[in-house]
């Protein structure tokens, strides 16, 4: 089976555009040449890749499989070009790192600063995503390292403990709950909350646990970011639940009290995950070592 990059790009353009004509135009190719290439791919595979209809074309099951792998191959080629191009810009490597909100805001700035200072010729492509999306991206080879909550399905990946990420209740000083040393989620689930914006993985996590208790969380206001949650809590708008690092940091400058949650699911850890640590590019291996300081992988 021999498909070149032009074949793959053409096929993706056809699938995305919905017609062979438009796909050919996007690939700067004549219609006749594009049609011939598609027929050639189908002949090699001995199966149809497209269903031809009056309004255009759609991919068959085999076509969808080819499109999936074509996207991965072309994305990898673009990444290769970017990394090789970095040599000409004076950089000698790049690490692709995805992380969740807690890692991005509370733990990575200082860690990345130390890594980049120690490796001045390496750049880091950093992006914030939901933990489950990160695990999927690591499996697909779309990033080198992912940092996720230990609550997500990381099957098939090597996992290393990066940081503790316990959840804590934050309340304003003088609040009735401020006197508590520890508290269970069930004891506060009926209070009014300050929460993160819809779609936040942490907020969805809390909503699921409330549902298991037969309850639904009530929000007075929803904001973006842990610091914004804490500032609203400080003004007695409601109570909040945030990672320990954010709670402790904000309590230093705000009139807040932090109360640990006793629930087992609140005793979270942030995990660095990779497909296979000894198969990572050299700079990604260096980054992983910097993140973990020799912590052994979990099974």
C-alpha positions in Angstrom: 0.0 0.0 0.0 1.6 3.3 -1.1 -0.1 6.6 -0.6 1.9 9.8 -0.8 1.2 13.0 1.2 -0.6 14.5 -1.8 -3.0 11.5 -1.9 -3.8 12.0 1.8 -4.2 15.7 1.6 -6.5 15.4 -1.4 -8.6 12.8 0.2 -9.1 14.9 3.3 -10.0 18.0 1.2 -12.6 15.9 -0.7 -14.1 14.6 2.6 -14.1 18.0 4.2 -15.5 19.8 1.1 -18.1 17.1 0.3 -17.3 17.0 -3.5 -14.4 15.8 -5.5 -14.4 19.1 -7.5 -14.1 21.3 -4.4 -11.5 18.9 -2.9 -9.4 19.1 -6.1 -9.6 22.9 -6.1 -8.4 23.0 -2.5 -5.5 20.8 -3.4 -4.7 22.9 -6.6 -5.3 19.9 -8.8 -7.5 19.3 -11.9 -10.7 17.3 -11.4 -9.5 14.6 -13.8 -6.2 14.2 -11.8 -8.0 14.1 -8.5 -10.5 11.6 -9.7 -7.7 9.4 -11.0 -5.9 9.5 -7.7 -9.0 8.5 -5.7 -9.7 5.6 -8.0 -6.1 4.6 -7.6 -6.4 4.5 -3.8 -9.6 2.5 -4.1 -7.9 0.0 -6.4 -4.9 -0.4 -4.0 -7.3 -1.0 -1.1 -9.7 -3.1 -3.2 -12.6 -1.2 -1.5 -14.6 1.9 -2.1 -13.6 5.0 -0.1 -16.3 7.3 -1.3 -20.0 7.0 -2.0 -20.8 9.1 -5.1 -24.2 10.9 -4.8 -25.9 13.6 -6.8 -25.1 16.3 -4.3 -21.5 15.2 -3.8 -19.6 12.4 -2.0 -19.4 11.0 1.5 -16.8 8.7 3.0 -17.5 5.0 3.5 -16.4 3.2 6.7 -13.1 2.5 5.0 -12.9 6.2 3.9 -13.5 7.4 7.4 -10.7 5.2 8.7 -8.4 6.5 6.0 -9.4 10.1 6.8 -8.6 9.5 10.5 -5.2 8.2 9.8 -4.5 10.9 7.2 -5.2 13.6 9.7 -2.7 12.0 12.1 -0.1 11.7 9.5 -0.4 15.2 8.2 -0.5 16.6 11.7 2.7 14.8 12.4 4.3 16.2 9.3 3.3 19.7 10.2 4.8 19.1 13.7 8.0 17.8 12.1 8.2 20.9 9.9 7.7 23.2 12.9 10.3 21.5 15.0 12.9 21.4 12.2 12.1 25.0 11.4 12.9 25.8 15.0 16.5 25.0 14.3 16.7 27.8 11.8 15.3 30.1 14.5 18.0 29.2 17.0 15.8 26.7 18.8 16.8 23.0 19.0 13.7 21.3 20.0 10.0 21.5 21.1 7.9 19.7 23.6 4.1 19.4 23.2 2.4 19.6 26.6 -1.3 19.5 27.3 -2.6 20.1 30.8 -5.9 20.7 32.7 -6.9 24.0 34.3 -5.5 23.2 37.8 -2.1 22.3 36.4 -2.0 25.3 34.1 -2.9 27.9 36.7 -1.4 26.5 39.9 1.5 24.3 39.2 3.1 24.6 35.8 4.3 28.3 35.7 7.1 27.8 38.1 8.0 24.3 36.8 8.1 25.5 33.2 10.2 28.5 34.2 12.8 26.2 35.7 12.8 23.9 32.7 13.1 26.6 30.1 15.9 28.3 32.1 17.8 25.0 32.2 17.2 24.3 28.5 17.4 27.7 26.6 17.2 26.0 23.2 14.0 24.2 23.8 10.5 25.6 23.4 7.3 24.3 24.9 4.0 24.2 23.0 1.5 24.4 26.0 -2.3 24.1 25.7 -5.0 23.9 28.3 -7.8 21.2 27.7 -10.1 19.0 29.7 -8.4 16.0 31.2 -10.3 13.3 29.2 -9.5 15.2 25.9 -5.8 15.2 27.0 -5.7 11.5 27.6 -7.2 10.9 24.2 -4.7 13.2 22.6 -1.8 11.4 24.2 -3.1 8.1 23.0 -3.4 9.5 19.5 0.2 10.9 19.5 -1.0 14.5 19.3 1.1 15.6 22.2 4.2 14.3 24.1 3.0 14.7 27.7 -0.4 15.2 29.2 -1.2 16.3 32.8 -4.6 15.1 33.9 -6.8 14.4 36.9 -6.5 10.9 38.2 -10.3 10.6 37.9 -10.1 10.2 34.1 -9.7 7.0 32.1 -6.0 6.8 31.3 -6.0 3.2 30.1 -3.1 2.2 27.9 -1.0 5.1 29.1 1.9 5.3 31.6 1.0 7.5 34.5 3.2 9.3 37.0 2.1 11.3 40.1 2.9 15.0 39.3 1.2 16.9 42.2 -1.5 16.4 44.9 -4.7 18.2 43.8 -7.1 17.8 46.7 -10.3 19.8 46.6 -11.2 22.2 49.3 -14.2 24.2 50.4 -13.6 28.0 50.5 -15.9 30.2 52.6 -15.7 33.8 53.7 -14.3 34.5 57.2 -17.2 34.6 59.7 -19.3 32.1 57.7 -21.0 29.4 59.7 -18.9 26.7 58.0 -15.6 28.6 58.7 -15.4 26.9 62.1 -15.2 23.4 60.6 -11.9 21.6 60.4 -13.1 19.1 57.8 -16.4 18.6 56.0 -18.1 16.1 53.7 -19.6 17.2 50.4 -23.0 15.9 51.5 -23.1 18.5 54.3 -22.7 21.4 51.9 -24.4 20.3 48.7 -27.6 22.3 49.4 -25.8 25.6 49.9 -25.6 28.2 47.2 -22.3 28.0 45.3 -20.0 30.2 43.3 -19.0 28.0 40.4 -16.9 27.9 37.3 -18.4 28.5 33.9 -20.5 25.8 32.2 -18.3 23.2 30.5 -15.7 23.3 33.2 -14.5 19.7 33.9 -14.2 20.4 37.7 -17.8 21.8 37.8 -19.1 18.8 35.9 -17.2 16.5 38.3 -18.9 18.2 41.3 -22.3 18.0 39.6 -22.0 14.3 39.1 -21.3 13.7 42.8 -24.2 15.9 43.7 -26.4 13.9 41.4 -25.3 10.7 43.2 -26.6 12.3 46.4 -29.9 13.0 44.7 -29.1 16.7 44.7 -28.5 19.5 42.2 -26.0 22.3 42.8 -27.4 25.8 42.9 -25.2 28.6 41.7 -25.5 32.2 42.6 -22.9 33.1 40.0 -20.5 31.3 37.6 -17.1 32.7 36.7 -14.0 31.8 34.9 -11.0 30.9 37.0 -10.3 29.8 40.6 -9.2 33.3 41.7 -12.5 34.7 40.5 -14.4 32.0 42.4 -12.5 32.9 45.6 -13.1 36.7 45.2 -16.8 36.1 44.9 -16.8 33.8 47.9 -14.9 36.5 49.8 -17.8 38.8 49.1 -20.2 36.2 50.7 -22.0 35.6 47.4 -21.8 31.8 48.0 -19.4 29.0 48.9 -16.9 27.5 46.5 -14.8 24.3 45.9 -11.4 24.8 44.3 -8.1 22.8 44.3 -6.0 23.2 47.4 -3.2 25.1 45.8 -5.6 27.8 44.6 -7.4 27.9 47.9 -4.2 28.3 49.9 -2.9 30.9 47.5 -6.0 33.0 47.5 -6.5 32.8 51.3 -3.1 34.6 51.7 -4.6 37.8 50.2 -8.4 37.4 50.7 -10.6 37.0 53.7 -11.2 33.3 53.2 -11.1 30.1 55.2 -10.2 26.8 53.6 -11.9 23.6 54.8 -10.7 20.2 53.5 -13.3 17.9 52.0 -13.3 14.4 53.5 -14.7 12.6 50.5 -12.3 10.1 48.9 -13.0 11.5 45.4 -11.8 14.9 46.6 -8.4 13.5 47.4 -7.2 13.9 43.8 -3.8 13.7 42.2 -2.6 15.3 39.0 -1.0 12.7 36.8 1.6 13.2 34.0 0.8 10.6 31.3 2.6 9.4 28.2 2.3 6.6 25.8 5.8 5.1 26.6 8.3 7.3 28.4 11.4 5.6 26.9 10.1 6.2 23.4 9.6 10.0 23.9 11.8 12.4 22.0 14.8 13.4 24.0 13.5 16.9 25.0 10.2 15.4 26.1 12.1 12.9 28.2 14.0 15.7 29.8 10.7 17.6 30.5 9.2 14.5 32.1 12.2 14.1 34.3 11.9 17.7 35.3 8.2 17.4 36.1 8.6 14.2 38.1 12.0 14.0 39.7 12.2 10.2 39.3 8.7 9.1 40.4 7.9 5.6 39.3 5.1 4.9 36.9 1.7 3.7 38.2 0.3 0.4 36.7 
